[in-house]
């Protein structure tokens, strides 16, 4: 690719690669896929990742035509992308799934091609799908049309799904699985210290955060001091000790530290019980409440075992610190996501793995109230302005400045 001196226009020269059905991957497939994502009628939670492209945000909001979006197929193998502003991490951003192409010719013939493992299910990666039983298993074979197939050494892959990490671990121990863990599954959260010294175990840091969301649009967490009290009062170090988990670090900021971002100080004191109690009492006074009539607080999680244990420990901490009633509501994944998206919760579990190696992968989640991954309902003009100023610098600064 080439990029103009102002960093705002990219010209990509595509390799001649093929979809698994033999069709050539065209620049038009990228244009089609990106504009489909930006269609105001679409519901993709990742559409916002395309907003640095010229007129992308305006098109998603229905303010301009999709024809005005700054992405053009110059010819079958040349893609032109115009940005609204220079973005230092744009090339990294392109590796995310939101920017994958879609076979336009196939989709126009069969709009439901991606819903099952039919003959029409195509890809352009190292493997081709052969079977898919939803929530149970996926099977694929080496793709003979993959442009770099000589570097693919596996003849086939089968991925089995489990809603119980403990059961998955037992399948591995029984020799029914060859691989367990990242990037497509997780280990039981309380087994890390038992497994870490084994010869078949390996670990490496990833840019990811695990957090709880307050619903800022509903009583009582529409009160800022109350949110602060609950956040400051949580002892993350003690929480990890209770999980016998030495794999993770206590988070005192939404952006995790990496080799690229080594923070010298925490954003706040972990487990600051004194400040938490002070803020809690002030919040009660502002809300004209006391502990006798304070509402029951519900933590809503999805039904994986690890999340249940975390929630129970946090439930115990808040009950002990504030003397209030806290309960845990565990839901199946789809029901859980529905409840979050509808804003029908008080406190919810969430987390994020970076789509690209930059702090903005985390910070932008809360840029707009309407963002589909911002279930808190929170938005702040100053925060929006700070993110905008960071994006317009030639090199993003440390998120400590935010």
C-alpha positions in Angstrom: 0.0 0.0 0.0 1.0 3.6 -0.3 -0.2 6.6 1.8 -0.3 10.3 1.1 2.0 12.7 3.0 -0.9 14.0 5.1 -1.7 10.4 6.2 -5.3 10.6 5.0 -5.4 8.6 1.8 -4.4 5.0 1.4 -4.1 3.0 -1.9 -4.0 -0.8 -1.4 -2.8 -3.1 -4.1 -4.4 -6.5 -3.5 -2.9 -9.9 -4.2 -4.8 -12.1 -6.6 -6.4 -14.4 -4.0 -9.5 -16.6 -4.2 -12.6 -17.4 -2.2 -13.1 -21.0 -1.4 -15.6 -21.3 -4.3 -12.9 -20.2 -6.8 -14.1 -16.5 -7.2 -11.4 -13.9 -7.1 -11.3 -11.6 -4.1 -12.0 -8.2 -5.5 -11.6 -4.7 -4.2 -15.3 -4.4 -4.8 -15.8 -7.1 -2.1 -14.2 -4.8 0.5 -16.2 -1.8 -0.6 -19.4 -3.8 -0.5 -18.7 -5.3 3.0 -17.7 -2.0 4.5 -20.7 -0.1 3.2 -23.0 -2.9 4.3 -21.6 -2.4 7.8 -22.3 1.3 7.6 -25.8 0.9 6.4 -28.1 2.7 8.9 -30.4 -0.4 8.9 -27.5 -2.6 10.1 -27.0 -3.6 13.7 -23.3 -4.6 13.8 -21.7 -3.6 17.1 -18.4 -3.0 15.3 -19.5 -0.5 12.7 -18.0 2.3 14.8 -14.5 1.0 13.9 -15.0 2.3 10.4 -15.8 5.8 11.6 -12.3 7.2 10.9 -13.1 6.8 7.2 -14.4 9.9 5.5 -18.2 10.3 5.9 -18.5 6.8 7.5 -20.1 8.0 10.7 -22.3 10.4 8.9 -23.5 7.6 6.6 -24.2 5.3 9.5 -26.3 8.0 11.1 -28.2 8.5 7.8 -26.9 12.0 7.3 -25.2 11.3 3.9 -25.4 8.6 1.3 -23.3 5.5 1.4 -21.9 6.7 -1.9 -20.2 9.5 0.0 -18.1 7.1 2.2 -14.4 7.3 1.4 -13.8 3.8 0.1 -13.5 3.1 -3.6 -12.6 0.2 -5.9 -10.3 1.9 -8.4 -10.2 -1.4 -10.2 -10.6 -5.1 -9.3 -7.4 -5.2 -7.3 -6.9 -1.6 -6.2 -8.7 -0.2 -3.1 -8.7 3.5 -2.2 -9.5 4.5 1.3 -9.9 8.2 2.3 -9.8 9.0 6.0 -11.5 11.9 7.8 -8.2 12.5 9.6 -4.8 10.9 9.8 -5.0 7.9 12.1 -1.6 6.5 13.5 -3.0 3.0 14.0 -5.1 2.6 10.9 -3.1 -0.3 9.4 -3.4 -2.2 12.7 -7.2 -1.4 12.8 -7.6 -3.1 9.4 -6.7 -6.5 10.8 -10.0 -6.6 12.8 -13.0 -8.6 11.6 -15.0 -5.4 10.9 -12.8 -4.8 7.8 -13.0 -8.3 6.4 -14.4 -8.5 2.8 -17.6 -10.3 1.8 -18.1 -12.1 -1.5 -20.5 -9.6 -3.1 -21.5 -11.8 -6.0 -22.4 -14.7 -3.7 -24.3 -12.6 -1.1 -26.5 -11.1 -3.8 -27.4 -14.6 -5.0 -27.9 -16.0 -1.5 -28.2 -13.4 1.3 -28.3 -16.2 3.9 -25.1 -17.9 2.8 -23.4 -17.3 6.2 -26.1 -19.0 8.4 -25.1 -22.6 7.8 -22.3 -24.8 6.5 -23.7 -25.1 3.0 -21.9 -25.1 -0.3 -22.3 -21.4 -0.4 -20.3 -20.7 2.8 -17.1 -19.2 1.6 -13.9 -17.8 3.1 -10.5 -16.8 1.9 -8.4 -17.9 4.8 -6.2 -21.0 5.4 -9.2 -23.3 6.1 -12.5 -24.1 4.4 -15.6 -24.9 6.5 -17.0 -28.4 6.1 -19.4 -28.7 9.1 -21.0 -26.4 11.7 -23.3 -27.5 14.5 -24.1 -24.2 16.3 -22.8 -24.1 19.9 -21.4 -27.5 19.5 -18.7 -28.0 16.9 -17.0 -26.5 13.8 -15.0 -28.5 11.3 -12.7 -27.3 8.6 -10.1 -28.6 6.1 -7.0 -27.0 4.6 -8.1 -24.6 1.9 -6.4 -25.6 -1.4 -7.1 -22.1 -2.8 -5.4 -20.2 0.0 -2.7 -18.0 -1.4 -0.1 -19.2 1.1 -1.2 -22.8 1.5 2.4 -24.1 1.7 2.7 -22.6 5.2 -0.5 -24.4 6.4 0.6 -27.7 7.9 -2.7 -29.0 9.4 -4.9 -31.0 7.1 -8.0 -30.3 9.2 -9.3 -28.7 12.3 -12.2 -29.4 14.6 -13.3 -27.0 17.3 -15.6 -28.2 20.0 -17.6 -25.8 22.2 -18.3 -26.1 25.9 -20.3 -23.9 28.2 -18.4 -25.4 31.2 -14.6 -24.7 31.4 -14.2 -27.6 33.9 -15.8 -30.0 31.4 -13.5 -28.8 28.6 -10.5 -29.3 30.8 -11.6 -32.9 31.6 -11.9 -33.6 27.8 -8.4 -32.3 27.4 -7.1 -34.5 30.2 -8.9 -37.5 28.6 -7.1 -36.9 25.3 -10.3 -35.8 23.5 -8.8 -32.4 22.8 -5.4 -31.4 21.5 -5.5 -27.8 22.6 -7.4 -25.9 25.3 -7.2 -22.2 26.0 -6.5 -19.0 24.2 -7.3 -17.7 21.6 -10.6 -19.5 21.2 -11.4 -20.8 24.7 -10.5 -20.3 28.4 -9.2 -22.4 31.2 -11.1 -22.7 34.5 -10.2 -19.4 36.3 -9.3 -21.2 39.6 -7.0 -23.8 37.9 -4.2 -21.5 36.6 -1.9 -22.0 39.6 -2.3 -25.7 39.4 -1.6 -25.9 35.7 1.2 -23.3 35.2 4.1 -25.6 36.0 3.1 -28.4 33.6 5.2 -29.0 30.4 2.1 -28.8 28.2 1.2 -25.3 29.6 2.3 -22.0 28.1 1.1 -18.4 28.9 1.6 -15.0 27.4 0.2 -11.6 28.2 -2.6 -10.2 26.0 -4.2 -6.7 25.9 -7.5 -7.4 27.7 -9.6 -6.0 30.5 -12.4 -7.5 32.6 -14.9 -5.1 34.2 -18.3 -4.5 35.7 -20.7 -2.0 34.1 -23.0 0.4 36.0 -26.3 1.3 34.3 -25.9 5.1 34.6 -29.5 5.7 33.2 -31.4 4.0 36.1 -31.7 4.5 39.8 -29.6 4.2 41.9 -26.5 4.2 39.7 -27.5 7.3 37.9 -25.9 8.9 41.0 -22.2 9.5 40.3 -20.9 9.3 43.9 -22.6 5.9 44.4 -20.8 4.6 41.3 -17.6 5.9 42.7 -18.2 4.3 46.1 -18.7 0.9 44.6 -15.7 1.2 42.3 -13.3 2.5 44.9 -14.5 0.0 47.5 -13.7 -3.0 45.4 -10.5 -4.7 46.5 -9.2 -6.2 43.3 -6.0 -7.7 44.9 -8.1 -9.5 47.4 -10.5 -10.6 44.7 -7.6 -12.3 42.7 -6.3 -13.9 45.9 -9.8 -15.4 46.5 -9.7 -16.8 43.0 -6.2 -18.2 43.6 -5.4 -16.5 40.3 -1.9 -15.2 39.8 -2.4 -14.9 36.0 -4.1 -11.6 36.1 -3.3 -8.1 37.4 -5.7 -5.8 39.4 -7.1 -3.2 37.0 -7.0 0.4 38.1 -7.8 1.7 34.6 -9.8 0.4 31.6 -6.6 0.2 29.4 -4.4 -2.7 30.4 -0.6 -2.3 30.6 1.5 -3.9 27.8 5.1 -3.6 26.8 4.0 -0.6 24.7 2.1 1.0 27.6 3.8 0.6 31.0 2.0 2.9 33.5 4.1 4.2 36.3 1.2 4.9 38.6 -2.3 3.6 39.3 -5.3 5.8 38.4 -6.7 5.3 42.0 -5.9 3.3 45.1 -7.2 -0.2 44.9 -9.6 -1.2 47.7 -9.9 2.3 49.2 -12.5 1.4 51.8 -12.2 4.8 53.7 -13.0 6.9 50.6 -15.6 4.4 49.4 -17.6 4.6 52.7 -17.4 8.4 52.7 -18.7 8.6 49.2 -21.4 6.0 50.0 -22.7 8.1 52.9 -22.7 11.2 50.8 -24.6 9.4 48.0 -27.2 8.2 50.5 -27.7 11.7 51.7 -28.0 13.1 48.2 -30.6 10.3 47.4 -32.5 10.8 50.7 -31.8 7.2 51.5 -30.3 5.2 54.4 -29.2 1.6 54.7 -32.6 0.5 55.9 -34.4 1.5 52.7 -31.4 1.2 50.3 -32.6 -0.9 47.3 -31.3 -4.4 46.7 -28.4 -4.4 44.2 -28.3 -7.1 41.5 -25.1 -8.2 39.6 -26.1 -9.7 36.3 -23.6 -12.1 34.7 -23.6 -14.8 32.0 -23.6 -18.4 33.3 -20.0 -19.4 32.9 -18.5 -20.9 36.2 -15.6 -18.4 36.4 -18.0 -15.4 36.3 -20.1 -16.8 39.0 -17.1 -17.1 41.4 -16.0 -13.5 40.6 -19.5 -12.2 41.2 -19.8 -14.0 44.6 -16.6 -12.6 45.8 -17.6 -9.1 44.8 -21.0 -9.6 46.3 -19.3 -10.5 49.6 -17.0 -7.5 49.5 -19.8 -4.9 48.9 -22.1 -6.5 51.5 -19.3 -6.4 54.1 -18.2 -2.8 53.2 -21.6 -1.1 52.9 -23.9 -3.4 54.9 -26.3 -3.8 51.9 -28.0 -6.7 50.2 -26.4 -7.8 46.9 -27.6 -10.7 44.8 -26.2 -12.4 41.7 -28.4 -13.1 38.6 -26.9 -15.6 36.2 -28.3 -15.9 32.7 -27.7 -17.9 29.5 -25.5 -15.9 27.1 -28.2 -14.6 24.7 -30.6 -13.7 27.5 -27.7 -11.9 29.2 -26.7 -9.9 26.1 -30.4 -9.0 25.5 -30.7 -7.7 29.1 -27.6 -5.6 28.7 -28.6 -4.1 25.3 -32.0 -3.2 26.6 -30.6 -1.5 29.7 -32.5 -3.8 32.0 -29.8 -4.2 34.6 -28.1 -2.4 37.5 -24.5 -3.9 37.3 -23.4 -6.2 34.5 -20.3 -8.1 33.6 -18.3 -7.2 30.5 -14.7 -7.3 29.2 -12.8 -6.5 26.1 -9.8 -7.9 24.1 -8.0 -5.3 22.0 -8.8 -5.3 18.3 -5.6 -3.5 17.7 -2.5 -2.6 19.8 -3.6 0.8 20.9 -5.3 2.3 24.0 -8.0 3.6 21.8 -9.3 0.1 21.3 -10.6 0.3 24.9 -11.3 4.0 25.2 -13.5 4.4 22.1 -16.0 1.8 23.5 -17.4 4.6 25.8 -17.2 7.5 23.3 -20.9 7.6 22.5 -24.0 6.6 24.5 -25.4 4.9 21.4 -22.4 2.7 20.8 -23.6 -0.9 20.8 -20.8 -2.1 23.1 -21.4 0.8 25.6 -24.2 -0.7 27.7 -23.7 1.8 30.5 -25.7 4.6 28.8 -22.9 7.0 29.8 -21.6 9.8 27.5 -19.6 12.9 28.3 -18.8 15.8 25.9 -15.4 16.3 27.5 -14.4 12.7 27.1 -15.5 12.8 23.4 -13.4 15.9 22.9 -10.3 14.3 24.5 -10.6 11.3 22.3 -10.9 13.4 19.2 -7.9 15.5 20.2 -5.8 12.3 20.7 -6.8 10.9 17.3 -5.7 14.0 15.6 -2.2 13.9 16.9 0.5 12.2 14.8 1.2 9.7 17.6 -1.3 8.8 20.3 -0.3 9.8 23.8 -0.5 7.7 27.0 -4.1 7.2 28.1 -2.9 8.6 31.5 -3.5 12.0 29.9 -7.2 11.1 29.7 
